[in-house]
Amino acid sequence: MSDQDVFVNVVGGVKVTETSADLALLLALISSFRDRPLPKDLVVFGEVGLAGEIRPVPSGQERLMEAAKHGFTRAVVPMANAPKKEIPGMKVYGVSKLSDALSVLDEFD
């Protein structure tokens, strides 16, 4: 995508105040570029470093539990935020680099 101009707009007056939106934003960009929508039951969070490493974010377990309560059944999260025990009704994919997250997306086809 290095030859693309990318403009990001967060709708509805939402303010992005932390780095946990990094991974979700990148996967949304890839989804748009590939013209393949992300699944509606997918939740994504994680900080992305300049070298593509996926860093954990605060309150990862709580975020996953809340997402499960709201009907999300799949999650892509930093490996360090992956739950120690299974969350009922949710498949969690722990990733440590951006290429891992892209591989997970390819599994959804």
Buried (B, 14 or more C-beta within 10 A) or exposed (E): EEEEEEEEEEEEEEEEEEBBBBBBBBBBBBBBEEEEEBEEEBBBBBBBEEEBBBBBBEEBBEBBEEBBEEEBBBBBBBBEBBBEEEBEEBEBBBBBBBEBBBEBBEEEE
